[in-house]
Amino acid sequence: MKKNITLIGMPGAGKSTTGIILAKNLSMGFLDTDILIQINRGESLQSIMDRDGYLALRTIEEEEILKINIEGNIIATGGSAVYSEAAMNHLKSISRIVFLQAGLDVLKKRITNFETRGIAKAENQTFAELFNEREVLYRRYADVVIDAAAISQDKAAFLIEKSLYDLD
C-alpha cells in the first residue's frame, strides 16, 4: 500500500468522519485539507468565497494540496479538489485515492447548509448540477470507489481497508 490514503467525494459523503475512523484503525495520521486551508489562511472557506469568489477558493485549495509532503496519513480533501489536475496528480503520487460515493438524494439529506457550508460552486449552480459535474471527475482519479450511501462510516472504513489491501 502507498504511504497515504486520500478520500475524495462530494460534501456530505463522509470523508472527514470516515477518514478519522480509518486513521485510528490503521494507526495513521489524519489531515483534512479544508481545515488546513482555514488554519493557513486564518478564515473560513465561506468567508474566502464571499470575498474573493469560488474560483479563488479552488486556487487556494490547489496551492495547499501541492504543498502536502507527508507519509502515513489519511487525507480528506475538499469536494472541489478534483477540479485541479495538478493537485490530483500530486495526491495520486503520494497516496491511493478512494472515492466515497453517495447518491444525490442521500447527499441532499445530509447537507442542510448548502448555501453557507463553503462549497466551491458557481453562484447559481444547483447541488444537482454540482453533483453531476463532479461525479465524473471523482471517478477519473479514484483507485477505489466505495458506495458510502447506505452504510456507516465504520463500515466504509472497513471496506476501504479491505479494498486497498486487496489491491496490493
N, CA, C and O of each residue as an XYZ file, in Angstrom:
672
protein
N       0.845     -1.180      0.000
C       0.000      0.000      0.000
C       0.890      1.243      0.000
O       1.959      1.257      0.611
N       0.427      2.293     -0.701
C       1.167      3.553     -0.673
C       1.121      4.138      0.730
O       0.372      3.671      1.588
N       1.914      5.143      0.948
C       2.088      5.672      2.291
C       0.909      6.487      2.813
O       0.760      6.617      4.028
N       0.070      7.036      1.946
C      -1.110      7.800      2.359
C      -2.339      7.219      1.665
O      -2.241      6.500      0.671
N      -3.495      7.556      2.224
C      -4.780      7.245      1.594
C      -5.536      8.561      1.519
O      -5.707      9.239      2.533
N      -5.990      8.928      0.320
C      -6.723     10.179      0.134
C      -8.186      9.869     -0.166
O      -8.497      9.057     -1.037
N      -9.074     10.528      0.568
C     -10.515     10.373      0.375
C     -11.049     11.568     -0.394
O     -10.812     12.718     -0.025
N     -11.771     11.281     -1.468
C     -12.406     12.329     -2.261
C     -13.901     12.040     -2.332
O     -14.338     10.914     -2.095
N     -14.671     13.060     -2.657
C     -16.113     12.888     -2.806
C     -16.839     14.186     -2.526
O     -16.240     15.193     -2.147
N     -18.126     14.136     -2.720
C     -18.984     15.301     -2.524
C     -19.064     15.678     -1.053
O     -18.838     14.836     -0.184
N     -19.386     16.946     -0.764
C     -19.695     17.314      0.607
C     -20.833     16.426      1.116
O     -21.833     16.232      0.425
N     -20.676     15.899      2.309
C     -21.698     15.025      2.875
C     -21.466     13.550      2.639
O     -22.217     12.719      3.149
N     -20.437     13.205      1.876
C     -20.157     11.791      1.599
C     -19.533     11.088      2.802
O     -19.547      9.860      2.878
N     -18.988     11.857      3.737
C     -18.411     11.260      4.943
C     -16.897     11.176      4.950
O     -16.325     10.360      5.673
N     -16.242     12.010      4.155
C     -14.777     11.943      4.040
C     -14.076     12.177      5.371
O     -13.192     11.409      5.751
N     -14.460     13.224      6.075
C     -13.766     13.561      7.319
C     -14.006     12.522      8.408
O     -13.058     12.047      9.034
N     -15.249     12.171      8.635
C     -15.560     11.197      9.684
C     -14.968      9.835      9.363
O     -14.357      9.202     10.225
N     -15.145      9.384      8.135
C     -14.566      8.096      7.728
C     -13.047      8.162      7.818
O     -12.406      7.196      8.232
N     -12.475      9.283      7.437
C     -11.024      9.444      7.493
C     -10.472      9.329      8.895
O      -9.431      8.706      9.105
N     -11.159      9.925      9.860
C     -10.717      9.842     11.256
C     -10.789      8.397     11.740
O      -9.865      7.915     12.394
N     -11.871      7.712     11.425
C     -12.019      6.302     11.819
C     -10.926      5.462     11.175
O     -10.305      4.632     11.839
N     -10.692      5.672      9.899
C      -9.671      4.932      9.166
C      -8.280      5.197      9.753
O      -7.478      4.274      9.897
N      -8.003      6.446     10.087
C      -6.709      6.794     10.692
C      -6.513      6.061     12.013
O      -5.428      5.551     12.292
N      -7.555      6.012     12.817
C      -7.465      5.288     14.096
C      -7.247      3.802     13.855
O      -6.390      3.186     14.488
N      -8.021      3.227     12.942
C      -7.924      1.789     12.667
C      -6.550      1.388     12.152
O      -6.057      0.306     12.472
N      -5.930      2.251     11.357
C      -4.653      1.925     10.718
C      -3.450      2.561     11.418
O      -2.320      2.461     10.938
N      -3.701      3.215     12.555
C      -2.640      3.911     13.302
C      -1.894      4.900     12.404
O      -0.664      4.920     12.356
N      -2.666      5.708     11.703
C      -2.119      6.709     10.798
C      -2.558      8.096     11.262
O      -3.451      8.225     12.099
N      -1.928      9.123     10.714
C      -2.350     10.492     10.977
C      -3.549     10.849     10.123
O      -3.941     10.085      9.241
N      -4.136     12.011     10.385
C      -5.294     12.471      9.622
C      -5.120     13.937      9.267
O      -4.747     14.747     10.115
N      -5.386     14.273      8.026
C      -5.302     15.645      7.533
C      -6.546     15.957      6.711
O      -6.858     15.249      5.753
N      -7.248     17.008      7.085
C      -8.416     17.484      6.345
C      -7.984     18.759      5.627
O      -7.641     19.747      6.277
N      -7.997     18.749      4.303
C      -7.477     19.906      3.562
C      -8.341     21.158      3.742
O      -7.830     22.273      3.640
N      -9.631     20.992      4.007
C     -10.462     22.172      4.280
C      -9.996     22.863      5.556
O      -9.900     24.089      5.603
N      -9.708     22.073      6.590
C      -9.224     22.637      7.854
C      -7.828     23.230      7.664
O      -7.506     24.275      8.230
N      -7.006     22.554      6.864
C      -5.664     23.070      6.559
C      -5.752     24.470      5.937
O      -5.003     25.372      6.311
N      -6.662     24.635      4.997
C      -6.861     25.942      4.361
C      -7.273     26.978      5.412
O      -6.728     28.081      5.456
N      -8.233     26.611      6.250
C      -8.733     27.554      7.257
C      -7.637     27.945      8.244
O      -7.558     29.104      8.651
N      -6.791     26.992      8.634
C      -5.691     27.291      9.555
C      -4.672     28.199      8.867
O      -4.275     29.227      9.415
N      -4.256     27.812      7.668
C      -3.214     28.572      6.973
C      -3.681     29.937      6.500
O      -2.869     30.857      6.392
N      -4.968     30.093      6.217
C      -5.487     31.377      5.725
C      -6.152     32.202      6.828
O      -6.438     33.383      6.631
N      -6.397     31.589      7.982
C      -6.962     32.316      9.106
C      -8.404     32.751      8.936
O      -8.839     33.726      9.548
N      -9.149     32.027      8.103
C     -10.563     32.347      7.909
C     -11.299     31.140      7.353
O     -10.683     30.176      6.899
N     -12.612     31.205      7.393
C     -13.421     30.088      6.911
C     -13.433     30.031      5.383
O     -13.159     31.023      4.707
N     -13.752     28.867      4.863
C     -13.873     28.699      3.410
C     -14.944     29.632      2.864
O     -14.770     30.251      1.815
N     -16.054     29.725      3.592
C     -17.158     30.572      3.130
C     -16.743     32.033      3.074
O     -17.136     32.747      2.151
N     -15.956     32.493      4.043
C     -15.547     33.906      4.014
C     -14.581     34.178      2.864
O     -14.596     35.266      2.287
N     -13.743     33.199      2.527
C     -12.862     33.343      1.357
C     -13.714     33.501      0.097
O     -13.464     34.374     -0.735
N     -14.724     32.638     -0.024
C     -15.587     32.709     -1.211
C     -16.424     33.976     -1.242
O     -16.608     34.575     -2.302
N     -16.932     34.387     -0.088
C     -17.735     35.612     -0.040
C     -16.933     36.813     -0.509
O     -17.463     37.697     -1.181
N     -15.649     36.846     -0.152
C     -14.804     37.990     -0.508
C     -14.231     37.861     -1.914
O     -14.259     38.821     -2.686
N     -13.702     36.663     -2.259
C     -12.919     36.515     -3.490
C     -13.542     35.613     -4.551
O     -13.051     35.565     -5.679
N     -14.608     34.902     -4.212
C     -15.266     34.025     -5.170
C     -14.797     32.576     -5.080
O     -13.745     32.276     -4.515
N     -15.606     31.688     -5.651
C     -15.339     30.256     -5.541
C     -14.087     29.836     -6.302
O     -13.419     28.881     -5.905
N     -13.757     30.535     -7.393
C     -12.551     30.158     -8.134
C     -11.291     30.471     -7.329
O     -10.290     29.764     -7.445
N     -11.333     31.510     -6.526
C     -10.202     31.828     -5.646
C     -10.013     30.714     -4.621
O      -8.885     30.321     -4.323
N     -11.116     30.210     -4.088
C     -11.013     29.107     -3.127
C     -10.399     27.876     -3.790
O      -9.566     27.196     -3.193
N     -10.806     27.597     -5.006
C     -10.228     26.447     -5.718
C      -8.729     26.625     -5.940
O      -7.970     25.661     -5.835
N      -8.300     27.832     -6.243
C      -6.870     28.110     -6.420
C      -6.114     27.899     -5.113
O      -5.043     27.293     -5.104
N      -6.667     28.395     -4.017
C      -6.053     28.219     -2.698
C      -5.983     26.731     -2.354
O      -4.972     26.253     -1.841
N      -7.058     26.008     -2.639
C      -7.087     24.571     -2.365
C      -5.965     23.854     -3.127
O      -5.267     23.008     -2.568
N      -5.804     24.196     -4.390
C      -4.733     23.601     -5.183
C      -3.369     23.921     -4.572
O      -2.531     23.030     -4.437
N      -3.138     25.179     -4.201
C      -1.864     25.582     -3.607
C      -1.567     24.785     -2.338
O      -0.452     24.300     -2.148
N      -2.558     24.655     -1.484
C      -2.360     23.939     -0.216
C      -2.107     22.447     -0.445
O      -1.261     21.854      0.225
N      -2.828     21.844     -1.375
C      -2.625     20.419     -1.660
C      -1.243     20.177     -2.245
O      -0.589     19.191     -1.904
N      -0.795     21.060     -3.117
C       0.528     20.880     -3.731
C       1.659     20.984     -2.707
O       2.763     20.503     -2.961
N       1.403     21.601     -1.561
C       2.410     21.711     -0.503
C       2.463     20.483      0.399
O       3.395     20.338      1.190
N       1.480     19.604      0.289
C       1.431     18.439      1.186
C       2.595     17.505      0.865
O       2.767     17.050     -0.266
N       3.381     17.240      1.896
C       4.533     16.359      1.766
C       4.619     15.523      3.042
O       5.472     15.761      3.897
N       3.734     14.550      3.156
C       3.634     13.737      4.362
C       3.552     12.266      3.984
O       3.308     11.915      2.830
N       3.758     11.421      4.974
C       3.621      9.979      4.800
C       2.810      9.431      5.961
O       2.810      9.993      7.057
N       2.122      8.333      5.708
C       1.405      7.649      6.769
C       0.175      8.376      7.257
O      -0.134      8.347      8.448
N      -0.532      9.030      6.348
C      -1.715      9.806      6.725
C      -2.925      9.463      5.865
O      -2.811      9.024      4.720
N      -4.074      9.683      6.466
C      -5.332      9.706      5.733
C      -5.579     11.175      5.412
O      -5.547     12.020      6.306
N      -5.822     11.480      4.151
C      -6.052     12.854      3.718
C      -7.494     12.952      3.208
O      -7.879     12.255      2.269
N      -8.273     13.815      3.830
C      -9.633     14.082      3.354
C      -9.594     15.414      2.624
O      -9.233     16.436      3.208
N      -9.965     15.407      1.353
C      -9.912     16.633      0.563
C     -11.243     17.362      0.602
O     -12.276     16.793      0.955
N     -11.195     18.626      0.234
C     -12.429     19.346     -0.034
C     -13.042     18.764     -1.300
O     -12.335     18.195     -2.132
N     -14.330     18.904     -1.445
C     -15.022     18.319     -2.587
C     -14.578     18.832     -3.935
O     -14.761     18.156     -4.947
N     -13.990     20.034     -3.965
C     -13.609     20.623     -5.248
C     -12.152     20.361     -5.629
O     -11.691     20.865     -6.653
N     -11.426     19.594     -4.839
C     -10.020     19.300     -5.159
C      -9.880     18.684     -6.551
O      -8.862     18.879     -7.216
N     -10.888     17.947     -6.990
C     -10.811     17.244     -8.279
C     -10.811     18.165     -9.486
O     -10.562     17.710    -10.603
N     -11.082     19.442     -9.291
C     -11.006     20.381    -10.417
C      -9.564     20.696    -10.793
O      -9.311     21.212    -11.881
N      -8.624     20.396     -9.918
C      -7.220     20.681    -10.180
C      -6.488     19.404    -10.576
O      -6.254     18.528     -9.744
N      -6.132     19.309    -11.841
C      -5.371     18.152    -12.307
C      -4.020     18.079    -11.587
O      -3.562     16.991    -11.238
N      -3.390     19.225    -11.368
C      -2.096     19.244    -10.678
C      -2.226     18.709     -9.253
O      -1.414     17.893     -8.818
N      -3.246     19.168     -8.529
C      -3.456     18.708     -7.151
C      -3.749     17.215     -7.118
O      -3.208     16.494     -6.280
N      -4.599     16.751     -8.022
C      -4.965     15.329     -8.016
C      -3.778     14.455     -8.427
O      -3.591     13.371     -7.875
N      -2.984     14.910     -9.378
C      -1.791     14.142     -9.757
C      -0.800     14.080     -8.599
O      -0.150     13.057     -8.382
N      -0.688     15.178     -7.861
C       0.182     15.174     -6.677
C      -0.336     14.170     -5.643
O       0.431     13.366     -5.113
N      -1.620     14.222     -5.366
C      -2.194     13.286     -4.393
C      -2.030     11.840     -4.853
O      -1.744     10.955     -4.046
N      -2.209     11.605     -6.145
C      -2.022     10.250     -6.684
C      -0.575      9.782     -6.520
O      -0.322      8.591     -6.341
N       0.368     10.716     -6.581
C       1.779     10.340     -6.461
C       2.174      9.992     -5.031
O       3.171      9.302     -4.814
N       1.396     10.466     -4.049
C       1.745     10.196     -2.656
C       0.732      9.309     -1.941
O       0.903      9.007     -0.759
N      -0.326      8.884     -2.644
C      -1.367      8.115     -1.957
C      -2.221      7.302     -2.922
O      -2.147      7.450     -4.141
N      -3.014      6.458     -2.334
C      -4.102      5.803     -3.054
C      -5.318      6.698     -2.908
O      -5.540      7.282     -1.848
N      -6.106      6.810     -3.968
C      -7.280      7.687     -3.973
C      -8.541      6.836     -3.843
O      -8.770      5.908     -4.618
N      -9.357      7.181     -2.835
C     -10.618      6.477     -2.594
C     -11.757      7.471     -2.762
O     -11.792      8.509     -2.100
N     -12.679      7.148     -3.644
C     -13.877      7.966     -3.872
C     -15.003      7.420     -3.011
O     -15.466      6.298     -3.223
N     -15.449      8.218     -2.032
C     -16.626      7.866     -1.245
C     -17.842      8.370     -2.002
O     -18.126      9.567     -2.012
N     -18.551      7.461     -2.631
C     -19.671      7.813     -3.485
C     -20.974      7.713     -2.703
O     -21.175      6.774     -1.933
N     -21.838      8.667     -2.903
C     -23.193      8.637     -2.355
C     -24.098      9.327     -3.371
O     -23.692     10.284     -4.031
N     -25.304      8.839     -3.485
C     -26.244      9.393     -4.448
C     -26.720     10.790     -4.067
O     -26.605     11.221     -2.919
N     -27.246     11.465     -5.043
C     -27.700     12.843     -4.863
C     -28.748     12.957     -3.759
O     -28.673     13.872     -2.940
N     -29.720     12.053     -3.720
C     -30.773     12.128     -2.706
C     -30.204     11.995     -1.296
O     -30.625     12.710     -0.386
N     -29.248     11.084     -1.112
C     -28.613     10.890      0.195
C     -27.857     12.140      0.598
O     -27.977     12.605      1.732
N     -27.076     12.690     -0.328
C     -26.280     13.880     -0.026
C     -27.159     15.076      0.322
O     -26.826     15.852      1.218
N     -28.271     15.226     -0.378
C     -29.187     16.338     -0.095
C     -29.739     16.241      1.330
O     -29.940     17.262      1.988
N     -29.983     15.018      1.805
C     -30.475     14.835      3.170
C     -29.392     15.153      4.195
O     -29.684     15.652      5.281
N     -28.139     14.862      3.845
C     -27.032     15.089      4.776
C     -26.587     16.555      4.809
O     -26.123     17.030      5.845
N     -26.721     17.266      3.707
C     -26.260     18.657      3.615
C     -27.454     19.579      3.831
O     -28.315     19.723      2.962
N     -27.486     20.191      4.991
C     -28.600     21.104      5.283
C     -28.180     22.562      5.136
O     -29.022     23.460      5.144
N     -26.881     22.792      5.002
C     -26.377     24.176      4.925
C     -25.643     24.417      3.600
O     -24.542     24.968      3.592
N     -26.243     24.009      2.500
C     -25.614     24.090      1.181
C     -25.118     25.491      0.854
O     -24.042     25.642      0.275
N     -25.868     26.501      1.206
C     -25.528     27.876      0.821
C     -24.439     28.495      1.695
O     -23.808     29.470      1.288
N     -24.211     27.946      2.886
C     -23.247     28.565      3.816
C     -22.097     27.645      4.208
O     -21.277     28.022      5.045
N     -22.013     26.468      3.636
C     -21.032     25.467      4.056
C     -19.633     25.729      3.506
O     -18.680     25.107      3.974
N     -19.475     26.602      2.558
C     -18.159     26.826      1.976
C     -17.894     25.895      0.810
O     -16.758     25.478      0.587
N     -18.940     25.569      0.066
C     -18.827     24.684     -1.092
C     -18.481     25.527     -2.316
O     -19.212     26.450     -2.674
N     -17.360     25.199     -2.949
C     -16.875     25.975     -4.093
C     -17.701     25.652     -5.334
O     -17.487     24.637     -5.998
N     -18.649     26.537     -5.629
C     -19.549     26.348     -6.770
C     -19.894     27.701     -7.363
O     -19.769     28.739     -6.713
N     -20.331     27.663     -8.618
C     -20.783     28.895     -9.265
C     -22.011     29.428     -8.528
O     -22.746     28.666     -7.900
N     -22.222     30.719     -8.611
C     -23.264     31.389     -7.827
C     -24.650     30.761     -7.975
O     -25.337     30.541     -6.977
N     -25.058     30.478     -9.184
C     -26.406     29.949     -9.401
C     -26.434     28.439     -9.641
O     -27.461     27.896    -10.049
N     -25.328     27.769     -9.393
C     -25.245     26.329     -9.631
C     -26.012     25.571     -8.545
O     -25.840     25.827     -7.354
N     -26.857     24.638     -8.977
C     -27.612     23.835     -8.023
C     -26.746     22.694     -7.510
O     -25.709     22.375     -8.092
N     -27.179     22.089     -6.424
C     -26.457     20.947     -5.865
C     -26.444     19.795     -6.868
O     -25.440     19.093     -6.993
N     -27.552     19.596     -7.583
C     -27.629     18.526     -8.588
C     -26.638     18.770     -9.729
O     -25.972     17.841    -10.185
N     -26.543     20.009    -10.182
C     -25.582     20.335    -11.244
C     -24.149     20.108    -10.775
O     -23.321     19.574    -11.513
N     -23.870     20.512     -9.559
C     -22.541     20.316     -8.981
C     -22.220     18.828     -8.865
O     -21.119     18.392     -9.200
N     -23.185     18.063     -8.391
C     -23.032     16.614     -8.257
C     -22.690     15.982     -9.614
O     -21.732     15.216     -9.722
N     -23.465     16.302    -10.628
C     -23.248     15.716    -11.956
C     -21.895     16.103    -12.541
O     -21.238     15.288    -13.188
N     -21.483     17.338    -12.315
C     -20.207     17.828    -12.815
C     -19.031     17.110    -12.141
O     -18.068     16.724    -12.804
N     -19.120     16.938    -10.826
C     -18.014     16.362    -10.069
C     -17.930     14.843    -10.124
O     -16.837     14.279    -10.066
N     -19.055     14.189    -10.233
C     -19.086     12.715    -10.205
C     -18.104     12.117    -11.221
O     -17.389     11.166    -10.904
N     -18.068     12.663    -12.420
C     -17.177     12.187    -13.477
C     -15.721     12.351    -13.060
O     -14.898     11.463    -13.281
N     -15.413     13.491    -12.459
C     -14.039     13.772    -12.043
C     -13.595     12.847    -10.912
O     -12.466     12.358    -10.921
N     -14.471     12.605     -9.943
C     -14.118     11.694     -8.851
C     -13.763     10.318     -9.400
O     -12.767      9.715     -8.999
N     -14.574      9.836    -10.304
C     -14.330      8.504    -10.867
C     -13.033      8.461    -11.681
O     -12.350      7.438    -11.714
N     -12.704      9.558    -12.327
C     -11.488      9.615    -13.143
C     -10.237      9.369    -12.289
O      -9.323      8.662    -12.714
N     -10.199      9.947    -11.101
C      -8.994      9.879    -10.277
C      -8.984      8.715     -9.278
O      -7.934      8.397     -8.720
N     -10.121      8.085     -9.049
C     -10.228      7.075     -7.996
C      -9.494      5.777     -8.335
O      -9.595      5.254     -9.444
N      -8.758      5.277     -7.348
C      -8.216      3.919     -7.420
C      -9.273      2.928     -6.955
O      -9.326      1.788     -7.417
N     -10.117      3.386     -6.030
C     -11.163      2.560     -5.433
C     -12.411      3.426     -5.281
O     -12.312      4.605     -4.944
N     -13.590      2.842     -5.528
C     -14.858      3.526     -5.285
C     -15.605      2.751     -4.206
O     -15.808      1.543     -4.330
N     -16.009      3.445     -3.154
C     -16.782      2.843     -2.062
C     -18.163      3.481     -2.070
O     -18.284      4.705     -2.015
N     -19.209      2.655     -2.138
C     -20.574      3.163     -2.071
C     -20.885      3.441     -0.608
O     -21.165      2.520      0.160
N     -20.835      4.703     -0.229
C     -20.983      5.100      1.170
C     -22.391      5.589      1.498
O     -22.619      6.156      2.566
N     -23.326      5.374      0.590
C     -24.662      5.946      0.761
C     -25.449      5.317      1.900
O     -26.082      6.032      2.677
N     -25.422      4.006      2.013
C     -26.315      3.325      2.959
C     -25.562      2.580      4.053
O     -26.098      1.663      4.676
N     -24.317      2.982      4.281
C     -23.526      2.297      5.306
C     -22.967      3.309      6.298
O     -22.891      4.504      6.012
N     -22.580      2.815      7.462
C     -21.976      3.685      8.474
C     -20.552      4.046      8.059
O     -19.970      3.405      7.184
N     -20.006      5.059      8.684
C     -18.621      5.430      8.406
C     -17.659      4.341      8.870
O     -16.599      4.158      8.271
N     -18.018      3.610      9.936
C     -17.195      2.474     10.370
C     -17.123      1.412      9.274
O     -16.052      0.878      8.984
N     -18.254      1.116      8.679
C     -18.300      0.123      7.599
C     -17.535      0.627      6.374
O     -16.837     -0.146      5.718
N     -17.661      1.909      6.067
C     -16.918      2.477      4.944
C     -15.417      2.343      5.181
O     -14.673      1.986      4.268
N     -14.971      2.628      6.403
C     -13.546      2.492      6.735
C     -13.100      1.049      6.559
O     -12.029      0.795      6.007
N     -13.906      0.105      7.020
C     -13.583     -1.317      6.866
C     -13.460     -1.681      5.384
O     -12.517     -2.368      4.989
N     -14.402     -1.226      4.572
C     -14.375     -1.541      3.143
C     -13.169     -0.910      2.449
O     -12.599     -1.500      1.531
N     -12.783      0.281      2.884
C     -11.587      0.915      2.322
C     -10.357      0.078      2.643
O      -9.550     -0.217      1.761
N     -10.218     -0.302      3.907
C      -9.076     -1.136      4.307
C      -9.024     -2.406      3.466
O      -7.981     -2.764      2.918
N     -10.146     -3.066      3.375
C     -10.211     -4.336      2.641
C      -9.860     -4.131      1.164
O      -9.069     -4.890      0.603
N     -10.438     -3.123      0.544
C     -10.212     -2.911     -0.889
C      -8.771     -2.529     -1.183
O      -8.213     -2.954     -2.195
N      -8.160     -1.734     -0.315
C      -6.774     -1.332     -0.566
C      -5.807     -2.487     -0.357
O      -4.827     -2.623     -1.089
N      -6.083     -3.316      0.641
C      -5.211     -4.477      0.828
C      -5.395     -5.482     -0.302
O      -4.454     -6.185     -0.668
N      -6.589     -5.551     -0.848
C      -6.843     -6.435     -1.992
C      -6.078     -5.974     -3.233
O      -5.719     -6.791     -4.081
N      -5.828     -4.659     -3.340
C      -5.084     -4.125     -4.487
C      -3.597     -4.463     -4.423
O      -2.933     -4.593     -5.451
N      -3.081     -4.604     -3.192
C      -1.636     -4.860     -3.041
C      -1.264     -6.303     -3.328
O      -0.091     -6.667     -3.243
